[in-house]
Amino acid sequence: MSGMHIPKLQVSVPAEGADNYTAALERAGGNPAAGYCPAPDLSCAGLVLCGGGDIACEFFGQEDRGSNPPDRARDRAELALFQAFYGAGKPILGICRGMQIINVALDGTLIQDLPQPQRDFHTWDGADKVHPIACLEGSLLHRLYGPLCSVNSAHHQGLDRLGEGLRTIAWSEGGVPEAVDLPGYPLLGLQFHPERMSFALRRPDTLNGEGILTWFVELCRNI
């Protein structure tokens, strides 16, 4: 990678940190600048919104219907980050909670607690679950992995009403959205964790998350 521009990425992480994210983004060719509740830094080429806890339900106009205790400071910071980067036309990648932040920021809503049997199918129980997804023909995931692939899973919430302009490009059993994009804008939201399926954490029973991460870094390099 000698001589190649290394794009700086603003990475919003939970309070406990996110070494998996930064290590994977570095291996993918990026220069991640990670922080908890950071102010927007538009000197960065792109934004990565990482996983973590539930979003406070008042941010999408609901009462508590099974959410876990939220981190409202992080919610507010990440909604502001999204609006800043979105307004600047810069690439955005949302991972797990990050996809849900994207949806809420665009006036979408969430299922606060997935019903059975989907909940057991998706929820972390000391280790990631693994399940198949179907990818929309012509989408990025379809180009990278084909019509069917398997991903990890560690969530109990999901997208409900899609935010303005978003398109579902992958689904799991029961129609749970697993990935979204925004046609005409450099954005990808994933309900799964590519950083836990990449490089040192590559696993044989899922897709290779390196394809997604290198695609995003390349997008930021060329923006």
Backbone as numpy.savetxt, mean C-alpha at the origin, in Angstrom:
# Nx Ny Nz CAx CAy CAz Cx Cy Cz
24.40 -0.46 -10.58 23.57 0.74 -10.58 24.44 2.00 -10.58
25.71 1.81 -10.84 26.66 2.93 -10.83 26.26 3.95 -11.88
26.24 5.24 -11.48 25.93 6.31 -12.39 24.45 6.55 -12.60
23.60 5.66 -12.08 22.16 5.81 -12.25 21.60 6.70 -11.15
20.69 7.59 -11.52 20.03 8.45 -10.53 19.26 7.59 -9.53
19.44 7.86 -8.24 18.74 7.13 -7.19 17.69 8.06 -6.60
16.41 7.82 -6.88 15.38 8.75 -6.44 15.15 8.69 -4.93
15.01 9.87 -4.34 14.68 9.95 -2.92 13.18 9.75 -2.74
12.80 8.90 -1.79 11.41 8.55 -1.55 11.03 8.94 -0.13
9.93 9.66 0.03 9.43 9.90 1.38 8.61 8.68 1.80
8.96 8.10 2.95 8.35 6.85 3.41 7.75 7.11 4.78
6.43 7.02 4.88 5.74 7.23 6.15 5.54 5.89 6.84
6.12 5.76 8.03 6.17 4.46 8.72 5.49 4.57 10.09
5.13 3.42 10.68 4.58 3.44 12.04 5.63 3.86 13.06
5.16 4.16 14.27 6.05 4.67 15.32 7.18 3.70 15.63
6.90 2.40 15.50 7.93 1.40 15.83 8.95 1.21 14.72
8.81 1.95 13.62 9.78 1.86 12.54 9.38 0.86 11.48
10.20 0.71 10.48 9.84 -0.13 9.34 11.08 -0.53 8.55
11.97 -1.27 9.18 13.22 -1.65 8.51 12.97 -2.47 7.25
11.92 -3.31 7.26 11.64 -4.12 6.07 11.38 -3.25 4.85
10.64 -2.16 5.05 10.32 -1.27 3.93 11.57 -0.59 3.39
12.35 -0.01 4.27 13.52 0.74 3.80 14.54 -0.19 3.17
14.75 -1.38 3.74 15.71 -2.32 3.16 15.28 -2.74 1.76
14.00 -3.04 1.58 13.51 -3.48 0.28 13.57 -2.35 -0.75
13.20 -1.13 -0.34 13.24 -0.01 -1.28 14.67 0.34 -1.68
15.61 0.20 -0.76 17.02 0.41 -1.11 17.48 -0.64 -2.12
17.13 -1.90 -1.88 17.53 -2.96 -2.81 16.88 -2.76 -4.18
15.71 -2.14 -4.20 15.02 -1.87 -5.46 15.59 -0.67 -6.20
16.53 0.05 -5.57 17.19 1.16 -6.24 16.81 2.54 -5.76
16.02 2.62 -4.68 15.60 3.91 -4.17 16.41 4.37 -2.97
16.17 5.61 -2.59 16.80 6.21 -1.41 15.69 6.61 -0.44
15.24 5.66 0.41 14.10 5.95 1.27 14.46 6.86 2.44
13.64 7.89 2.64 13.75 8.78 3.80 12.53 8.50 4.67
12.71 7.66 5.69 11.59 7.17 6.48 11.38 8.00 7.73
10.12 8.18 8.11 9.81 8.91 9.33 8.39 8.64 9.78
8.16 8.87 11.07 6.83 8.74 11.67 6.20 10.13 11.73
5.02 10.26 11.16 4.29 11.54 11.11 5.13 12.67 10.52
5.79 12.44 9.39 6.61 13.51 8.82 5.76 14.56 8.12
6.30 15.76 8.03 5.70 16.78 7.17 6.05 16.46 5.72
5.20 16.83 4.77 5.50 16.55 3.37 6.82 17.16 2.93
7.61 16.37 2.21 8.89 16.82 1.65 8.83 16.63 0.15
8.44 17.68 -0.55 8.25 17.56 -1.99 9.55 17.63 -2.78
10.69 17.65 -2.07 11.95 17.40 -2.77 12.09 15.93 -3.11
11.27 15.08 -2.48 11.27 13.64 -2.78 10.52 13.38 -4.08
10.98 12.35 -4.78 10.38 12.02 -6.08 9.06 11.30 -5.95
8.83 10.62 -4.82 7.61 9.86 -4.64 7.33 9.60 -3.18
6.14 9.08 -2.91 5.67 8.83 -1.55 5.30 7.37 -1.38
5.75 6.77 -0.27 5.34 5.42 0.11 4.62 5.50 1.45
3.37 5.07 1.47 2.57 5.00 2.69 2.56 3.55 3.15
3.12 3.29 4.32 3.35 1.91 4.77 2.19 1.37 5.59
2.32 0.12 6.01 1.30 -0.55 6.79 1.26 -0.08 8.23
0.32 -0.64 8.99 0.18 -0.27 10.39 -1.24 -0.49 10.87
-1.63 0.25 11.90 -2.92 0.05 12.55 -4.08 0.68 11.79
-5.26 0.56 12.39 -6.49 1.02 11.77 -6.57 2.55 11.72
-7.25 3.04 10.70 -7.52 4.47 10.54 -8.75 4.84 11.37
-8.69 5.97 12.06 -9.84 6.41 12.86 -11.07 6.56 11.98
-12.17 5.95 12.41 -13.35 5.85 11.55 -13.98 7.20 11.25
-13.74 8.24 12.09 -14.33 9.54 11.78 -13.75 10.15 10.51
-12.57 9.69 10.10 -11.98 10.23 8.87 -12.71 9.76 7.62
-13.52 8.70 7.75 -14.36 8.31 6.61 -15.84 8.28 7.00
-16.19 9.11 7.99 -17.59 9.40 8.27 -18.39 8.30 8.90
-17.75 7.44 9.70 -18.46 6.33 10.34 -18.23 6.34 11.84
-19.10 5.61 12.55 -18.87 5.30 13.95 -18.10 3.99 14.04
-17.56 3.72 15.22 -16.76 2.51 15.42 -17.62 1.26 15.23
-17.19 0.41 14.28 -17.89 -0.84 14.00 -16.91 -2.01 14.00
-15.98 -2.01 14.94 -15.03 -3.11 15.03 -13.60 -2.71 14.73
-13.31 -1.41 14.69 -11.93 -0.95 14.47 -11.10 -1.14 15.74
-9.81 -1.31 15.54 -8.87 -1.30 16.65 -8.52 0.15 17.00
-7.96 0.40 18.19 -7.62 1.79 18.57 -6.72 2.45 17.54
-7.07 3.65 17.08 -6.31 4.30 16.00 -5.16 5.14 16.53
-4.34 5.58 15.59 -3.28 6.56 15.84 -3.66 7.79 15.02
-4.40 8.70 15.62 -4.95 9.83 14.87 -3.88 10.78 14.37
-2.79 10.90 15.12 -1.70 11.76 14.65 -1.14 11.23 13.34
-0.97 9.92 13.26 -0.48 9.33 12.01 -1.51 9.47 10.90
-2.78 9.25 11.24 -3.83 9.41 10.23 -3.78 10.81 9.62
-3.74 11.83 10.46 -3.73 13.21 9.95 -2.48 13.49 9.13
-1.34 13.00 9.61 -0.08 13.23 8.89 -0.12 12.58 7.51
-0.63 11.35 7.44 -0.60 10.64 6.16 -1.65 11.17 5.19
-2.78 11.61 5.69 -3.74 12.25 4.79 -3.16 13.53 4.21
-2.41 14.28 5.02 -1.75 15.50 4.52 -0.64 15.16 3.53
0.11 14.10 3.81 1.15 13.66 2.87 0.53 13.31 1.52
-0.55 12.53 1.56 -1.20 12.15 0.31 -1.62 13.39 -0.48
-2.29 14.31 0.18 -2.79 15.49 -0.54 -1.65 16.30 -1.13
-0.52 16.40 -0.42 0.61 17.17 -0.92 1.21 16.52 -2.16
1.48 15.22 -2.10 2.10 14.53 -3.24 1.11 14.40 -4.40
-0.14 14.13 -4.09 -1.17 14.03 -5.13 -1.32 15.37 -5.84
-1.35 16.44 -5.07 -1.45 17.76 -5.67 -0.27 18.13 -6.54
0.90 17.55 -6.21 2.12 17.81 -6.98 2.28 16.85 -8.16
1.38 15.89 -8.29 1.45 14.94 -9.40 2.56 13.92 -9.28
3.01 13.64 -8.05 4.13 12.72 -7.85 3.64 11.31 -7.55
4.45 10.29 -7.88 4.03 8.90 -7.69 3.77 8.57 -6.22
2.76 7.72 -6.00 2.36 7.31 -4.66 2.16 5.80 -4.65
2.75 5.15 -3.66 2.57 3.71 -3.42 2.00 3.54 -2.02
0.86 2.87 -1.91 0.25 2.59 -0.62 0.27 1.10 -0.35
0.78 0.71 0.81 0.91 -0.69 1.18 0.04 -0.97 2.39
-0.92 -1.89 2.25 -1.83 -2.33 3.30 -2.60 -1.13 3.85
-2.30 -0.69 5.06 -2.93 0.53 5.58 -2.78 1.68 4.59
-1.63 1.74 3.91 -1.39 2.82 2.96 -2.41 2.87 1.85
-2.86 1.70 1.36 -3.92 1.68 0.36 -5.21 2.21 0.95
-5.47 1.90 2.22 -6.68 2.39 2.87 -6.64 3.90 3.07
-5.46 4.44 3.40 -5.30 5.90 3.50 -5.62 6.55 2.16
-5.09 5.99 1.07 -5.39 6.52 -0.26 -6.89 6.56 -0.50
-7.56 5.47 -0.18 -9.00 5.39 -0.41 -9.75 6.43 0.41
-9.40 6.56 1.68 -10.07 7.54 2.55 -9.78 8.97 2.07
-8.54 9.23 1.66 -8.17 10.57 1.19 -8.97 10.97 -0.04
-9.39 9.99 -0.83 -10.17 10.26 -2.04 -11.67 10.06 -1.81
-12.07 10.15 -0.53 -13.48 10.12 -0.13 -14.10 8.74 -0.26
-13.28 7.70 -0.09 -13.80 6.35 0.00 -14.05 5.95 1.44
-14.58 4.74 1.63 -14.86 4.22 2.96 -14.23 2.85 3.13
-14.22 2.38 4.37 -13.61 1.09 4.71 -14.63 0.16 5.35
-14.44 -1.13 5.15 -15.07 -2.16 5.98 -14.21 -2.25 7.23
-14.77 -1.93 8.39 -13.95 -1.83 9.59 -13.52 -3.18 10.15
-14.28 -4.22 9.87 -13.91 -5.56 10.33 -14.50 -6.55 9.34
-13.63 -7.18 8.55 -14.12 -8.08 7.51 -14.99 -9.18 8.11
-16.10 -9.53 7.46 -16.94 -10.62 7.97 -16.28 -11.97 7.73
-16.76 -12.98 8.44 -16.33 -14.34 8.13 -16.97 -14.78 6.82
-16.33 -15.65 6.03 -15.04 -16.29 6.32 -13.82 -15.45 5.91
-14.05 -14.27 5.33 -12.92 -13.48 4.83 -11.95 -13.10 5.95
-12.46 -12.85 7.16 -11.57 -12.38 8.23 -10.47 -13.40 8.52
-10.83 -14.66 8.69 -9.82 -15.68 8.97 -8.87 -15.87 7.79
-9.38 -15.61 6.61 -8.62 -15.76 5.37 -7.52 -14.72 5.24
-7.71 -13.56 5.90 -6.82 -12.41 5.69 -6.01 -12.00 6.92
-6.48 -12.29 8.12 -5.95 -11.66 9.33 -4.68 -12.33 9.83
-3.71 -11.52 10.17 -2.44 -11.98 10.73 -2.69 -12.69 12.05
-2.08 -13.87 12.25 -2.26 -14.61 13.50 -0.92 -15.08 14.04
0.08 -14.22 13.96 1.44 -14.58 14.32 2.32 -14.76 13.11
1.69 -14.88 11.95 2.39 -14.98 10.67 1.45 -14.51 9.58
2.02 -14.07 8.45 1.19 -13.69 7.32 0.38 -14.88 6.83
-0.87 -14.64 6.46 -1.63 -15.62 5.69 -1.17 -15.52 4.23
-1.49 -16.54 3.45 -1.22 -16.53 2.01 -2.50 -16.96 1.30
-2.87 -16.23 0.25 -4.08 -16.58 -0.49 -3.94 -16.10 -1.93
-4.74 -16.66 -2.84 -4.66 -16.25 -4.25 -5.43 -14.96 -4.50
-5.02 -14.26 -5.56 -5.76 -13.10 -6.04 -5.90 -13.21 -7.56
-6.94 -12.57 -8.07 -7.15 -12.46 -9.52 -6.84 -11.03 -9.94
-6.08 -10.88 -11.03 -5.62 -9.56 -11.48 -6.35 -9.14 -12.75
-6.73 -7.88 -12.80 -7.44 -7.33 -13.95 -6.55 -7.34 -15.18
-7.09 -7.85 -16.28 -6.33 -7.89 -17.52 -5.92 -6.47 -17.93
-4.65 -6.32 -18.31 -4.13 -5.04 -18.74 -3.56 -4.19 -17.62
-3.79 -4.58 -16.37 -3.27 -3.82 -15.23 -1.79 -4.13 -15.01
-1.15 -3.32 -14.18 0.26 -3.56 -13.84 0.45 -4.95 -13.26
-0.39 -5.35 -12.32 -0.21 -6.67 -11.68 -0.40 -7.79 -12.69
-1.32 -7.63 -13.61 -1.51 -8.64 -14.66 -0.28 -8.73 -15.54
0.32 -7.58 -15.87 1.53 -7.59 -16.70 2.70 -8.23 -15.97
2.80 -8.00 -14.66 3.92 -8.55 -13.90 3.74 -10.01 -13.55
2.49 -10.42 -13.23 2.29 -11.73 -12.61 1.24 -12.61 -13.28
0.55 -12.07 -14.30 -0.46 -12.87 -14.96 -1.82 -12.75 -14.29
-2.79 -13.57 -14.73 -4.16 -13.42 -14.24 -4.37 -13.88 -12.80
-3.55 -14.82 -12.32 -3.69 -15.35 -10.97 -2.33 -15.44 -10.30
-2.26 -15.08 -9.03 -1.02 -15.22 -8.26 -1.40 -15.29 -6.79
-0.42 -15.52 -5.93 -0.68 -15.59 -4.50 0.09 -14.48 -3.79
-0.51 -13.96 -2.71 0.09 -12.86 -1.95 -0.01 -13.18 -0.46
0.75 -12.41 0.33 0.62 -12.49 1.78 -0.55 -11.63 2.24
-0.93 -11.77 3.50 -2.10 -11.05 4.00 -1.99 -10.88 5.50
-2.28 -9.67 5.99 -2.19 -9.38 7.43 -3.09 -8.20 7.77
-4.39 -8.34 7.49 -5.30 -7.21 7.73 -6.68 -7.74 8.11
-7.44 -6.92 8.84 -8.82 -7.30 9.17 -9.82 -6.29 8.61
-9.31 -5.23 7.97 -10.17 -4.26 7.32 -9.97 -4.32 5.81
-10.87 -3.68 5.08 -10.75 -3.67 3.63 -11.45 -2.46 3.04
-11.24 -2.24 1.75 -11.92 -1.14 1.07 -13.39 -1.47 0.90
-14.22 -0.45 1.07 -15.66 -0.60 0.83 -16.01 0.26 -0.39
-16.55 1.45 -0.19 -16.78 2.34 -1.34 -15.45 2.89 -1.81
-15.18 2.76 -3.11 -13.91 3.24 -3.65 -13.86 4.76 -3.68
-12.66 5.30 -3.41 -12.44 6.72 -3.52 -12.55 7.19 -4.96
-12.70 8.49 -5.12 -12.95 9.09 -6.43 -11.85 8.73 -7.43
-12.24 8.11 -8.53 -11.33 7.79 -9.62 -10.60 6.47 -9.48
-10.63 5.86 -8.30 -9.89 4.61 -8.10 -10.55 3.46 -8.85
-9.70 2.50 -9.24 -10.15 1.31 -9.96 -9.55 0.09 -9.26
-10.38 -0.90 -8.97 -9.87 -2.15 -8.40 -9.20 -2.96 -9.51
-7.95 -3.38 -9.28 -7.22 -4.15 -10.29 -6.84 -5.55 -9.80
-7.22 -5.90 -8.57 -7.02 -7.27 -8.09 -7.99 -7.53 -6.95
-8.47 -8.78 -6.89 -9.45 -9.18 -5.88 -9.03 -10.52 -5.30
-9.46 -10.76 -4.06 -9.34 -12.10 -3.48 -10.74 -12.68 -3.29
-10.80 -13.86 -2.74 -12.07 -14.56 -2.56 -13.08 -13.68 -1.82
-14.31 -13.69 -2.30 -15.34 -12.86 -1.70 -15.36 -11.44 -2.22
-14.49 -11.14 -3.20 -14.48 -9.81 -3.80 -13.75 -8.75 -3.01
-12.90 -9.15 -2.05 -12.14 -8.18 -1.27 -11.10 -7.51 -2.17
-11.09 -6.18 -2.30 -10.08 -5.52 -3.15 -8.67 -5.73 -2.61
-7.76 -6.15 -3.49 -6.37 -6.40 -3.11 -5.41 -5.39 -3.71
-5.86 -4.65 -4.73 -5.01 -3.62 -5.33 -5.91 -2.63 -6.08
-5.47 -1.37 -6.08 -6.18 -0.33 -6.83 -5.16 0.53 -7.57
-5.63 1.15 -8.63 -4.84 2.20 -9.29 -5.75 3.38 -9.58
-5.19 4.39 -10.20 -5.93 5.61 -10.53 -5.57 5.95 -11.97
-6.39 5.52 -12.93 -6.04 5.73 -14.33 -5.68 7.18 -14.63
-4.53 7.34 -15.30 -4.04 8.66 -15.63 -3.16 9.29 -14.58
-2.94 8.58 -13.46 -2.10 9.11 -12.38 -1.15 8.02 -11.89
0.11 8.35 -11.53 1.08 7.34 -11.11 0.86 6.89 -9.66
-0.09 6.01 -9.46 -0.48 5.58 -8.12 -0.79 4.09 -8.12
-0.39 3.41 -7.05 -0.72 2.01 -6.85 -0.98 1.78 -5.37
-2.10 1.14 -5.06 -2.40 0.73 -3.70 -2.47 -0.78 -3.62
-1.87 -1.35 -2.59 -1.81 -2.80 -2.41 -2.29 -3.15 -1.02
-3.17 -4.16 -0.90 -3.58 -4.60 0.42 -2.55 -5.54 1.03
-1.66 -6.07 0.21 -0.62 -7.00 0.68 0.71 -6.27 0.83
1.73 -7.01 1.24 3.03 -6.43 1.61 4.14 -6.93 0.67
4.45 -6.21 -0.41 5.52 -6.68 -1.31 6.88 -6.71 -0.64
7.11 -5.82 0.33 8.43 -5.78 1.00 8.70 -7.05 1.79
7.64 -7.80 2.15 7.82 -9.06 2.87 7.81 -10.25 1.91
7.90 -9.96 0.62 8.00 -11.02 -0.39 9.12 -10.70 -1.37
10.15 -10.00 -0.90 11.20 -9.47 -1.78 12.58 -9.68 -1.18
13.55 -9.83 -2.07 14.98 -9.82 -1.71 15.24 -10.81 -0.57
15.73 -10.36 0.58 16.07 -11.29 1.67 14.84 -12.00 2.22
13.64 -11.44 2.00 12.41 -12.04 2.51 11.60 -12.72 1.41
12.23 -12.95 0.26 11.57 -13.65 -0.85 11.08 -15.01 -0.38
9.86 -15.37 -0.78 9.29 -16.65 -0.36 8.78 -17.40 -1.58
8.76 -18.75 -1.53 8.42 -19.53 -2.71 6.93 -19.66 -2.98
6.08 -19.29 -2.02 4.65 -19.54 -2.15 3.85 -18.30 -2.52
4.53 -17.21 -2.89 3.83 -15.97 -3.28 4.50 -15.37 -4.51
3.87 -14.31 -5.02 4.52 -13.54 -6.07 5.82 -12.93 -5.54
6.68 -12.52 -6.46 7.93 -11.86 -6.10 7.68 -10.35 -6.03
7.67 -9.80 -4.82 7.37 -8.39 -4.64 8.39 -7.45 -5.23
9.55 -7.97 -5.63 10.58 -7.12 -6.20 10.09 -6.42 -7.47
9.25 -7.09 -8.22 8.75 -6.49 -9.46 7.98 -5.21 -9.21
7.15 -5.20 -8.18 6.37 -4.00 -7.84 7.29 -2.89 -7.35
8.22 -3.22 -6.46 9.07 -2.19 -5.86 10.01 -1.58 -6.89
10.59 -2.40 -7.76 11.48 -1.85 -8.79 10.68 -1.03 -9.80
9.45 -1.44 -10.10 8.59 -0.64 -10.97 8.36 0.73 -10.36
8.06 0.79 -9.06 7.78 2.08 -8.43 9.02 2.97 -8.40
10.16 2.39 -8.05 11.39 3.18 -8.02 11.71 3.72 -9.41
11.53 2.90 -10.43 11.79 3.35 -11.80 10.83 4.47 -12.19
9.58 4.35 -11.77 8.60 5.40 -12.03 9.06 6.72 -11.40
9.54 6.65 -10.17 10.02 7.85 -9.48 11.29 8.40 -10.13
12.12 7.51 -10.63 13.36 7.94 -11.28 13.06 8.75 -12.54
11.99 8.40 -13.22 11.71 8.99 -14.53 10.63 10.07 -14.51
10.13 10.40 -13.33 9.01 11.34 -13.27 9.48 12.76 -13.62
